[in-house]
Amino acid sequence: MTGWDRFTDSFFNARVMAEYLPKIIDGFWLTVWLALLIIATGLVLGLALALLRAFGIRPLNWLIVFAVDLFRALPPLVIIVLLYFGLPNAGVELSGFVASWLALTLVLMAFAEEIFWAGITSVPKGQWEAARSTGLGFLQTLAYVVLPQALRITIPPLTNRTIAITKGTALASVVAVPDILGAANAGVSFSFNPSPLTLGAIAYLILFFPVVVLGRWIETRFAWKR
Amino acid sequence: MSPAPIVDARALHKHFGHLHVLRGVDLQVAERELVFLIGPSGSGKSTLLRCLNRLEEPTSGSVTVDGIDMLDPRTDINKARQRIGMVFQSFNLYPHMTALGNVALALRKVRGLSRAEAEAKARAALERVHLADRAEHYPLQLSGGQQQRVAIARAIALEPRVMLFDEPTSALDPELVGGVLAVMRELREDGMTMVVVSHEMGFARAAADRVVFMADGMIVETGRPEEIFTAPQHERTRAFISQIERH
């Protein structure tokens, strides 16, 4: 067997791939589902915290900043493991799926809050003053004048961060979630052949490549009209 | 006895930290009057203007506009502000909305008009600043002078009783100033009460009823434009006038 044959047999073994393809496809949909849940809850919570912070209530803002910094500092895997292996000691049993969802939601929430907040504060004070001078209230100004401008600025960093964190769904395989990586790993263990990992990598590309391209499209779409 | 002033600010003080920016200012503006506020930078004229619609909270004193006590916590400030239009040095148009959208926003969200009613009123306001043909343009597609006229339309669309102008032409290239001043002049001819912070002396001479000279947070002198510009009573005023006339 030449080196090339050994290589293709290891990573592109058609028989092994065919056998584990259905599992990888199941894992693919599980990853999609987990990623969508994380994006939905993480971004909504992040935006909610940023809006709450805009009210400028001191003690509340300290709390928000503390929580945000905490979840930005902790490695996501540590949070997942803490929730999955730690919480049962406190009488709360979470499935691997829920622990991963919760952990990555908290991480995305924290980063998204910072990005939304940076967007809100980047809108010039004059925009607030102009809107308030016409009789718009604080919330109306936030909703119609400040947020639409803030969101445009946040889209590029938010897209990047969202992609980075949803790719972290692969961490769920550590707590026995049969996502793409989990399914691929299981395939490798059973077949003694790494080809399922190749399938897994392809599955991740199919999943995230369009997201990256979509992010690019959104960026150009939201540029100011001039 | 003349009728009660439409703008009545009394004994206004404003501190920013240890800075004492307004030191007891009284300003009364009669209906249909155009008052010009001049003075060196840091004299407190912009702060005074911004206290009139409570964009700035005075430390003490009283402000009444059109009979409404602006500083009373029970006053619905958003309602009161609809009677006071404001135009800013940096235009502050909403960049994500067309000219029409800029003017219509408060009509819809504050006045509660339907989209169609708001847009009809907004178009009429744009017509008054001669920009009806720019209604669908975004701010970045307009010149500075056009942007400032849209900002004026945004304010007058709410049919205010008083208009405040905070250095409306200072950010404009010289050739664009004329269009903005022309619109302000038409407003004046329509009987709008106006308080203008500006150094456009030619405009002040031609259109102002009264010029107020401020320095160091106080009103030094007030009088008719020809009095202030040709025969100022105070040394500070004289020094300031000669300085700006040199330019």
Boltz contact constraints between the chains, C-beta under 6 A:
constraints:
  - contact:
      token1: [A, 126]
      token2: [B, 90]
      max_distance: 6.0
  - contact:
      token1: [A, 126]
      token2: [B, 92]
      max_distance: 6.0
  - contact:
      token1: [A, 127]
      token2: [B, 92]
      max_distance: 6.0
  - contact:
      token1: [A, 129]
      token2: [B, 55]
      max_distance: 6.0
  - contact:
      token1: [A, 130]
      token2: [B, 92]
      max_distance: 6.0
  - contact:
      token1: [A, 133]
      token2: [B, 53]
      max_distance: 6.0
  - contact:
      token1: [A, 133]
      token2: [B, 81]
      max_distance: 6.0
  - contact:
      token1: [A, 133]
      token2: [B, 86]
      max_distance: 6.0
  - contact:
      token1: [A, 134]
      token2: [B, 106]
      max_distance: 6.0
  - contact:
      token1: [A, 135]
      token2: [B, 78]
      max_distance: 6.0
  - contact:
      token1: [A, 135]
      token2: [B, 81]
      max_distance: 6.0
  - contact:
      token1: [A, 135]
      token2: [B, 82]
      max_distance: 6.0
  - contact:
      token1: [A, 135]
      token2: [B, 106]
      max_distance: 6.0
  - contact:
      token1: [A, 135]
      token2: [B, 110]
      max_distance: 6.0
  - contact:
      token1: [A, 136]
      token2: [B, 106]
      max_distance: 6.0
  - contact:
      token1: [A, 136]
      token2: [B, 110]
      max_distance: 6.0
  - contact:
      token1: [A, 137]
      token2: [B, 78]
      max_distance: 6.0
  - contact:
      token1: [A, 140]
      token2: [B, 109]
      max_distance: 6.0
  - contact:
      token1: [A, 145]
      token2: [B, 94]
      max_distance: 6.0
  - contact:
      token1: [A, 148]
      token2: [B, 96]
      max_distance: 6.0
  - contact:
      token1: [A, 149]
      token2: [B, 96]
      max_distance: 6.0
  - contact:
      token1: [A, 224]
      token2: [B, 95]
      max_distance: 6.0
  - contact:
      token1: [A, 224]
      token2: [B, 140]
      max_distance: 6.0
  - contact:
      token1: [A, 225]
      token2: [B, 138]
      max_distance: 6.0
  - contact:
      token1: [A, 226]
      token2: [B, 140]
      max_distance: 6.0
